[in-house]
Amino acid sequence: MIRHSFKSKVLLLVFILTIIVNYLSATGFLTGNSQKSLSDRYQTLLTPAPLAFSIWSVIYLLTFLVILRAIFSKSQSYQDNFASIFPYFLGLLLVNNIWTVFFTSNLIGLSTIIIFAYCILLVIIIKILSKNKSKLLLRITFGIHAGWLLVASLVNLAVYLVKIDFNYPLPKVYIAIIALIFITVLSLYLARVLQNAYLILSVFWAWLMVFKAHLEGNFQHLYFSIQILSLIAAIILGVSFFIIGYYNVKERYKQKNTSPYSRVL
């Protein structure tokens, strides 16, 4: 119990550090650049409206609740789940800080590598939780986090390509459409395979914000195809959340040989 309490408190301290580092970077105090200033400098066709990044408030709030519950919860199943993901959880918080420093230092190439590592850690966590009788709070928290990182990784890569003035083999609009479709399909696949429909919600939100960015004229209304496709993708994801969520719950409780109607998604 003492060992578990120590682990959860270590995570709390690293989480507080993460919040401080992100705040300092958002104000430009840390490296002289903020995430927003660099995103504006290296604009991509899939850069969402600024409102999109408010999802980090949700992610950090949920993460805080996960850690807080680990400190005070007496549920053995929750403690077991928490212990199983602890090293990866600690790793992703540390990687979050490293990415923030690299990205705001305009080291976009290195930050792209880091953010892919970040994604892998989240997928590992969700994979572990899918095998266990994981609590709803854990599934929601890491599902939403992973979904957003899928989109963030794509945008980070696109920002890097803009920075190096990459010579695309196809027009940029076609590349953006292919990327949008790829992330949409990948998120649906992972949500089903990893039995976590909440992953879809973040991608749904991202595509709504891409639609908003184009609708508001951030790109002088030059890319109507991306505007429409991002809206269609968001609608598909919204409907798929309920369908995949239902089948995930049904399958989870079928494995436990209990009723699928005793809990929510």
N, C-alpha and C positions, 0 to 999 in steps of 0.2 A: 504493500500500500504506500509506504514511504517512497519507494522507487518510482511508483506511478505518479505520485504527487510531485516529485522532483521533475519528472519529464514534462508534465503539464505546465509547471511553473516556468521551466526553461522555454517552452513554446510561447508562453505569455510574454516573456521578456523579449524574445526575438520578434514576436508580433508587434509589440510596442515600438521596437526599433524600426520595423518595416513601415509603420504608420509615420514615424518621424522622418525617415528617409524620403518617403513618398511626398510628404508635405513640403519638405525643403526643396525637393526637385520640382514640384508643381509651382512653387514661387520663383524658381530660377536661382535660389540662393546656393544650392548645392554645387552646381557646375557652371552657372551662368546661363544655362538653357533650361527650358521647361519642356515637358512632353508635348504640350500644345504648340509651342513656338516651332519645334522641329517638325511636327505633323503639318503645320501650316506651310513650312518652308519646302517640304517634300510632299506636296499634295499628290494623292493617287486617286484613281477613279472609284476606288472602294473605301476611301476615307469617309467614315460616317460623320453625321452632324455632331457638334460638341456635346449635345445632350447625351449621346450614347455612352460617354465615359462616366456618367453618374452611376452606371452599374457597378463600378468599383466600390461605391459606398455600400451597396447591397452585399457584395462579396466580402468586404472587410467586416461588416456587421455580423454576417453569418459565421465567418471564421472566428470572430471574437466569442460568439455564443458557443461554438463547438469547443473552444478551449476552456471557456468558463464552465461549461457543463462537465468537462473532463476533470476539472479541479474539485467540483462539489458533488458530482453525481455518485450515488452509491450503487448504481446499476452495474452488475458484473458484465452483462453483455456489451454495454456501452464501453466500459473500461477495456474489455478484450478487443473490441473493434478499434478503439483509440490506440492501444498498444501495438496493434498489427500494422498501423499506418504511420506510427510516430516518426521513424527515420525519414520517410518520404515527405511527410508533412513538414518536418524541420528543414529538409532539403529545399522544398519549394519556397519556403519563406526566405531562406538565404539567397536562393536563385533570383527571387523577386527583387531583392535589394541590389544584387549584382547587375541585373538587367537595367534597373533604374539608373544606376551610375553610368553604365556603358552607353545607354541610349541618349541620356541627356548630355553626355560628353561628346556626342556626335560620332561615336564609334558604332555606327549602324550595322556594319558587317558582323562585328563581334556580338552585338546585342541580338542579331538574328539567330546566331548559333545558340546563345543563352536561352532565348525564348522557346526554341524547339526543345531544349532540355527541360524547360519548365513544363511544356506540354506533356512530355513523356512521363514526368513525375506525377502529373495529375491523372493520366490514363492508368498508371500503375496503381494509384490509390483507389480509383474507381473499380478497377479490376479486382483488387483485394476485397473491397466492400461488397462487390457483387457476389462473391463466394461465401460471404458471411451473412449472418442475420443482422445486417446493419440497420441502424436507426434512421428514421426519416430525415432528421436534421443533418446527418452526415451525407446522405444521398443528395439532398437538395444543395447543400453547400458546395460540395466538390463537383456536382453535376453542372451547376451554373458557372462555377469557376472554370471548369474544363471547356465548356462551350464557348465562353468568351475568349479563352486563350487560343482556340482554333482560329477564330477570326483575327485576333491580335497578331498571331504568328504570320498569317497571310499578309496582313497590312504591313507588318514589320519588314517582311521580305520585299514587298512592293516598294516600300520607302527606300530600302537599300538599292533596289534597281533604278529608282529615280535618281538617287544620289550619284550613282556611278554612270548615269546616262546610258543605261543598257540599250543595246540595239535589238529590239524585239523582232522576231522573224515574221510576226503578224501585227496588224494594227493594234494599238493598245486597248481599244474597246473590245476586240475579240478575246484578248488575253484576260481582260477583266471579267468578261462573261463566262469564260471557261473556268476561271478561279472561283467565281460565285457559285456556279453549278457544282463544282468539285467539293467545296466546303459544305454545301447543302446536303449533298449525297453522303459525304463522309460523316456528318453529324447525325444523320438518320441511321446510318449503319452502326456507328458507335453506340448510339442510344439504345439500339436493339440488342447488339451483342453484349454490351456491358450492363444491360438492364437498368439504364438510368435515363429516363425520359427528360429529366430536368436539364440535361445537356443541351437539348433542343431550344430551350427558352432563350438562352443567351444569343444564339445564332439568329433566332427569330427577331430579337431586339436589335441586333446589329444590322440586319437587312432592312428593318423598318427605318433605322437611322440613316442608312445609305440612301434609301428612297427619299427621306426628308431632305438630305443634303442636296440631292439633285433637284427636288421639287422647289427648293428655296433659291435655286439659281446659282449654287456654289460653282457650277461648271458651265454657266451661261446657257443652260438647257440644251447643250450640244449632244448629250448622250441619253436620248430618250429611251433607247433600248435597255440600258442599265437601270434606269429609273423604273421602268415597267417590270423588268425581270426581277429586280430586288423586291418589289411588292408581291409579285407572284410567288417568289420563293418564301417570303415571310408568311403568306397565307397557307402555303403547303406545309410549312413547319408548324404553324399554329394548329392546324387540323391533325397533323401527325403526332403532335405532343399527346393528345388525348388517345389516339389509336394505339400508339406504341406504349404509352403509359398503361393502358388497360391490359394489353397483352403481357407486358412485363410483370404486372401485379398478378395476373392470372397464372403465369408460369411460375412465379416465385412461390405462390401459395399452393400450387399443384405439387411442387417439389416438397413442400412441407406437409402436404396432404391435409390442408386446412382450407377454410372458406376464403375466396378471394375478395369478399365484401366486408371483411372485418377491419380493413385499413384503407387509407387513401393511397394515391399514386406513390 
